[in-house]
Amino acid sequence: MMKVSMMWLALGAAVLAAAGAGCQKKSAGGATSAEKIKIGFLVKQPEEKWFQNEWKFAQQCADKNGFDLVKIGATDGDKVASAIDNLAASGAKGFVICTPQPTLGPSIVANAKAKGLKVFSVDDQFIGPDGKFMDVPYMGISARKIGENVGEALAAEYKKRGWTPADTAAMALTFDELNTVKERTDGAMDALTKAGFPKDRIFKGAERAMDVENARNAADVVLTQHGNVKHWLVFSTNDEGVLGGVRALEGRGFKAADVLGIGIGGSNFDEWKKPEATGFYATVMISPRRHGYETTEYMYKWIRDGIEPPKDTRTTGILVTKENYQAFAKKEGLLD
């Protein structure tokens, strides 16, 4: 009797072991069902509100789906390479990245492939050695269309205020090194001139980096060259660029009523919380929720289920002002 019982116990243990091994089988995406998936999210400017919001919504996705999210600031090529190495060593299966430089794309893809990591690019698209965009899953904005929205809004408000070309000029603070941001300012210039604003009254200032300080420096150069303008239209690659232009104009004594700035982004509303209005009139608000949450969710499903993300997703924006931004920001989860 004892021998029979021992035999059945051994058989039961073998069945349980086999069942346990079955539970450890790999999913279509490469992770075993018992593993907790780990995903990286790399951004080029971790101090900027836009990227902080991307992280915020990516974390919401991780919390909802029960995977680990590793947030990394990767401001140059060396930091990107180090981040990929660390992610691979810690057991991550993939990462979302806004690259600090689009031409790093081939090395990022090669490094990730060598370490078995999936890659999803966001905001700035990878550029291959042939100068063409790489065939890598990507989410970005409809850059030219959003730029056109800025130009159309500038033209409409300029006309509404009764300003004339004789006493008005437009300041375009540009960063042409990145195609996705060049399309924004090119689109704004095209829409502005199409609406009847003189092309020779648009003056470009080149930014060295896309932040307030560099935009202000570029604006100061433009203002020094064109000192006889009464009213200024200001547009740039993002909100920070327009704020830099507005700060430069304030430094030259321009009042808010003589400045019309429209940005792109809508992730930082401190300007509109000030008691007095400034020349920052509006912004085309784009969605860090989509760029953070959706890209991370795409990566999660790619790893878990083997569902490859779409190769090219483009998001749009909506024009908001100090008067109506709160309703839209709350809807996007940008305000409590």
Phi, psi and omega per residue, in radians:
M1 nan -0.751 3.112
M2 -1.070 -0.680 -3.129
K3 -1.141 -0.697 3.135
V4 -1.124 -0.760 3.133
S5 -1.078 -0.772 3.125
M6 -1.086 -0.646 -3.139
M7 -1.114 -0.775 -3.131
W8 -1.189 -0.608 3.074
L9 -1.112 -0.747 3.125
A10 -1.120 -0.727 3.137
L11 -1.115 -0.720 3.120
G12 -1.100 -0.720 3.118
A13 -1.097 -0.676 3.137
A14 -1.136 -0.707 3.125
V15 -1.119 -0.765 3.114
L16 -1.091 -0.703 3.121
A17 -1.098 -0.716 3.127
A18 -1.140 -0.709 3.111
A19 -1.110 -0.717 3.117
G20 -1.100 -0.701 3.111
A21 -1.113 -0.633 3.121
G22 -1.123 -0.639 3.131
C23 -1.178 -0.351 -3.120
Q24 -1.561 0.067 -3.076
K25 -1.112 2.707 -3.076
K26 -1.371 2.534 3.024
S27 -1.364 3.050 -3.133
A28 -1.064 -0.484 -3.094
G29 -1.509 -0.155 3.057
G30 1.989 -0.267 3.132
A31 -1.592 2.519 3.057
T32 -1.371 2.662 -3.044
S33 -1.131 -0.395 -3.133
A34 -1.482 -0.238 -3.127
E35 -1.393 2.551 2.971
K36 -1.603 2.068 -3.046
I37 -1.149 2.442 3.083
K38 -2.125 2.307 -3.094
I39 -2.284 2.397 3.064
G40 -1.646 2.662 3.031
F41 -2.368 1.850 -3.045
L42 -1.806 2.302 3.096
V43 -2.228 2.675 -3.036
K44 -1.481 -0.424 -3.118
Q45 -2.349 1.367 -3.048
P46 -1.104 -0.299 -3.140
E47 -1.415 -0.255 -3.096
E48 -1.422 2.478 -3.088
K49 -1.052 -0.663 -3.136
W50 -0.977 -0.841 -3.096
F51 -1.270 -0.567 3.054
Q52 -1.112 -0.651 3.090
N53 -1.230 -0.651 3.040
E54 -1.003 -0.807 3.099
W55 -1.048 -0.750 -3.124
K56 -0.983 -0.840 -3.085
F57 -1.331 -0.540 3.029
A58 -1.091 -0.684 3.121
Q59 -1.159 -0.634 3.069
Q60 -1.056 -0.700 3.094
C61 -1.115 -0.763 3.138
A62 -1.098 -0.758 -3.132
D63 -1.112 -0.702 -3.121
K64 -1.178 -0.705 -3.024
N65 -1.696 -0.113 3.040
G66 1.336 0.580 3.032
F67 -2.027 2.888 3.142
D68 -1.541 2.345 3.085
L69 -1.994 2.269 3.105
V70 -1.949 1.975 -3.108
K71 -1.665 2.187 -3.041
I72 -2.322 2.275 2.965
G73 -1.497 2.044 -3.097
A74 -2.167 1.613 -2.947
T75 -1.571 -0.141 3.091
D76 -2.681 3.086 -3.067
G77 -1.068 -0.681 3.137
D78 -1.121 -0.721 -3.140
K79 -1.203 -0.596 3.071
V80 -1.112 -0.827 -3.136
A81 -1.062 -0.741 3.123
S82 -1.127 -0.691 3.140
A83 -1.126 -0.722 3.122
I84 -1.100 -0.769 3.108
D85 -1.032 -0.801 -3.105
N86 -1.175 -0.673 3.103
L87 -1.099 -0.781 3.133
A88 -1.096 -0.742 -3.124
A89 -1.144 -0.496 -3.103
S90 -1.575 0.006 3.070
G91 1.648 0.208 3.085
A92 -1.150 2.703 -3.127
K93 -1.924 -0.194 -3.134
G94 -3.089 3.036 3.119
F95 -2.691 2.650 2.970
V96 -1.751 2.458 -3.088
I97 -2.530 2.339 2.814
C98 -1.727 1.820 -3.029
T99 -1.199 2.483 3.071
P100 -1.199 -0.282 -3.141
Q101 -2.692 2.076 -3.076
P102 -0.989 -0.542 -3.124
T103 -1.271 -0.086 3.022
L104 -1.340 -0.136 -3.068
G105 -0.836 -0.916 -3.110
P106 -1.035 -0.711 -3.138
S107 -1.248 -0.614 3.102
I108 -1.113 -0.820 -3.118
V109 -1.124 -0.762 -3.125
A110 -1.124 -0.762 -3.142
N111 -1.118 -0.767 3.134
A112 -1.118 -0.753 -3.133
K113 -1.084 -0.736 -3.135
A114 -1.092 -0.475 -3.099
K115 -1.813 0.118 3.073
G116 1.286 0.513 -3.122
L117 -1.860 2.430 3.041
K118 -1.480 2.644 -3.060
V119 -2.248 2.343 3.012
F120 -2.252 2.142 3.140
S121 -1.668 2.496 -3.121
V122 -2.329 2.559 3.082
D123 1.262 -1.105 -3.133
D124 -1.939 2.160 -3.018
Q125 -1.464 2.444 3.119
F126 -1.115 2.455 3.070
I127 -2.044 2.262 -3.118
G128 -1.420 3.077 -3.134
P129 -1.118 -0.330 3.102
D130 -1.529 0.043 3.137
G131 1.461 0.018 -3.135
K132 -1.739 2.746 3.115
F133 -1.179 2.462 -3.077
M134 -1.444 2.697 -3.113
D135 -1.477 1.226 -3.107
V136 -2.239 2.423 3.101
P137 -0.876 2.336 -2.975
Y138 -2.581 2.479 2.932
M139 -2.222 2.170 3.100
G140 -2.467 -3.084 3.120
I141 -1.655 2.779 3.011
S142 -1.338 1.383 -2.874
A143 -1.033 -0.860 -3.100
R144 -1.132 -0.741 -3.139
K145 -1.082 -0.735 3.119
I146 -1.147 -0.687 3.055
G147 -1.075 -0.711 3.098
E148 -1.093 -0.654 3.078
N149 -1.031 -0.710 3.110
V150 -1.103 -0.851 -3.122
G151 -1.079 -0.715 3.122
E152 -1.131 -0.720 -3.141
A153 -1.191 -0.686 3.087
L154 -1.066 -0.794 -3.118
A155 -1.103 -0.759 -3.105
A156 -1.125 -0.785 -3.114
E157 -1.247 -0.627 3.099
Y158 -1.046 -0.780 3.129
K159 -1.192 -0.685 3.139
K160 -1.062 -0.628 -3.128
R161 -1.389 -0.133 3.104
G162 1.334 0.339 3.094
W163 -1.289 2.696 -3.139
T164 -2.119 2.729 3.109
P165 -1.030 -0.461 -3.093
A166 -1.148 -0.573 -3.099
D167 -2.043 0.232 -3.077
T168 -2.226 2.509 3.024
A169 -2.419 2.794 3.105
A170 -1.964 2.389 3.116
M171 -1.890 2.026 3.116
A172 -1.866 1.874 -3.131
L173 -1.654 1.919 -2.876
T174 -2.001 2.816 3.013
F175 -2.517 1.421 -2.960
D176 -1.309 -0.096 -3.127
E177 -1.160 -0.457 3.124
L178 -1.857 2.129 -3.078
N179 -1.049 -0.707 -3.082
T180 -1.144 -0.469 3.087
V181 -1.625 -0.491 3.027
K182 -1.069 -0.676 3.115
E183 -1.079 -0.567 -3.137
R184 -1.148 -0.912 -3.092
T185 -1.255 -0.605 3.059
D186 -1.093 -0.759 3.128
G187 -1.100 -0.692 3.117
A188 -1.135 -0.762 3.131
M189 -1.109 -0.742 -3.132
D190 -1.104 -0.771 -3.127
A191 -1.185 -0.649 -3.136
L192 -1.128 -0.801 3.133
T193 -1.233 -0.611 3.096
K194 -1.090 -0.545 3.120
A195 -1.415 0.014 3.038
G196 1.877 0.002 3.120
F197 -1.339 2.327 -3.069
P198 -1.098 2.275 -3.131
K199 -1.086 -0.588 -3.108
D200 -1.361 0.049 3.047
R201 -1.855 0.211 3.050
I202 -1.836 2.089 -3.074
F203 -2.016 2.223 -3.068
K204 -1.649 2.455 3.007
G205 -2.227 2.195 -3.059
A206 -1.527 2.159 3.069
E207 -1.434 2.553 3.029
R208 -1.506 -0.408 3.059
A209 -2.729 2.776 -3.006
M210 -1.619 1.157 3.096
D211 -2.420 3.044 -3.041
V212 -1.084 -0.808 -3.077
E213 -1.064 -0.841 -3.120
N214 -1.190 -0.609 3.081
A215 -1.154 -0.691 3.121
R216 -1.115 -0.713 3.111
N217 -1.098 -0.734 3.123
A218 -1.156 -0.672 3.126
A219 -1.148 -0.674 3.126
D220 -1.046 -0.646 3.097
V221 -1.109 -0.803 3.133
V222 -1.075 -0.772 -3.098
L223 -1.169 -0.600 3.088
T224 -1.152 -0.637 -3.120
Q225 -1.346 -0.415 -3.051
H226 -2.339 1.405 -3.019
G227 -1.591 0.008 -3.049
N228 -1.887 0.432 -3.110
V229 -1.685 2.380 -3.130
K230 -1.593 -0.706 -3.115
H231 -2.166 2.469 -3.132
W232 -2.161 2.338 2.882
L233 -1.675 2.397 -3.094
V234 -2.247 2.223 3.012
F235 -2.513 2.801 -3.037
S236 -2.783 -2.853 -3.102
T237 -1.424 -0.373 -3.075
N238 -2.793 -3.115 3.105
D239 -1.102 -0.693 -3.109
E240 -1.056 -0.675 3.114
G241 -1.098 -0.765 3.126
V242 -1.171 -0.700 3.100
L243 -1.089 -0.650 3.068
G244 -1.082 -0.727 3.090
G245 -1.130 -0.735 3.117
V246 -1.103 -0.740 3.121
R247 -1.096 -0.705 3.126
A248 -1.108 -0.724 3.128
L249 -1.156 -0.704 3.076
E250 -1.055 -0.681 3.116
G251 -1.136 -0.392 3.099
R252 -1.671 0.114 3.056
G253 1.614 0.127 3.126
F254 -1.288 2.408 3.094
K255 -1.540 2.787 -3.119
A256 -0.996 -0.600 -3.101
A257 -1.164 -0.280 -3.114
D258 -1.852 0.166 -3.102
V259 -2.242 2.323 3.112
L260 -2.257 1.730 -3.117
G261 -1.950 2.323 3.091
I262 -2.241 2.103 -3.080
G263 -1.710 -2.987 3.076
I264 -2.408 2.209 3.097
G265 2.470 -1.278 3.115
G266 1.259 0.602 -3.134
S267 -1.868 -0.094 -3.130
N268 -2.403 1.989 -3.008
F269 -1.869 0.314 -3.103
D270 -1.038 -0.588 -3.118
E271 -1.051 -0.650 -3.092
W272 -1.497 -0.059 3.065
K273 -1.564 -0.127 3.124
K274 -1.222 2.553 -3.110
P275 -1.119 -0.568 3.133
E276 -1.843 2.435 3.105
A277 -1.158 2.594 3.056
T278 -2.073 -3.074 -3.139
G279 -1.305 -0.058 3.092
F280 -1.409 1.661 -2.957
Y281 -1.475 -0.724 -3.024
A282 -2.734 2.959 3.016
T283 -2.551 2.616 2.966
V284 -1.538 1.853 -3.046
M285 -1.386 2.134 3.055
I286 -1.891 2.973 -2.880
S287 -1.826 1.743 3.011
P288 -1.161 -0.370 3.077
R289 -1.055 -0.868 -3.135
R290 -1.117 -0.760 -3.078
H291 -1.228 -0.441 3.104
G292 -1.629 -0.959 -3.048
Y293 -1.232 -0.906 -3.023
E294 -1.169 -0.707 3.136
T295 -1.113 -0.707 3.133
T296 -1.179 -0.661 3.105
E297 -1.165 -0.706 3.056
Y298 -0.999 -0.803 -3.125
M299 -1.110 -0.735 3.141
Y300 -1.048 -0.811 -3.130
K301 -1.214 -0.533 3.088
W302 -1.138 -0.766 3.136
I303 -1.239 -0.820 -3.039
R304 -1.292 -0.743 -2.980
D305 -2.006 -0.125 -3.113
G306 1.341 0.317 3.139
I307 -1.556 1.863 -3.088
E308 -1.244 2.379 -3.128
P309 -1.184 2.829 3.019
P310 -1.089 2.593 -3.055
K311 -1.333 -0.436 -3.072
D312 -2.635 1.780 3.111
T313 -1.947 2.289 -3.118
R314 -2.099 2.311 3.115
T315 -1.857 2.742 -3.110
T316 -1.976 -3.041 -3.111
G317 -2.412 3.064 3.119
I318 -2.409 2.380 -3.111
L319 -1.317 2.213 3.100
V320 -2.278 2.689 3.123
T321 -2.199 -3.137 3.117
K322 -1.030 -0.522 -3.070
E323 -1.328 -0.531 -3.014
N324 -2.171 0.056 -3.008
Y325 -1.156 -0.534 -3.028
Q326 -1.090 -0.712 -3.130
A327 -1.091 -0.773 -3.126
F328 -1.236 -0.666 -3.131
A329 -1.156 -0.682 3.098
K330 -1.128 -0.707 3.118
K331 -1.064 -0.610 -3.123
E332 -1.479 -0.081 -3.126
G333 1.405 0.364 -3.106
L334 -1.646 -0.211 3.067
L335 -2.271 2.527 3.097
D336 -1.259 nan nan
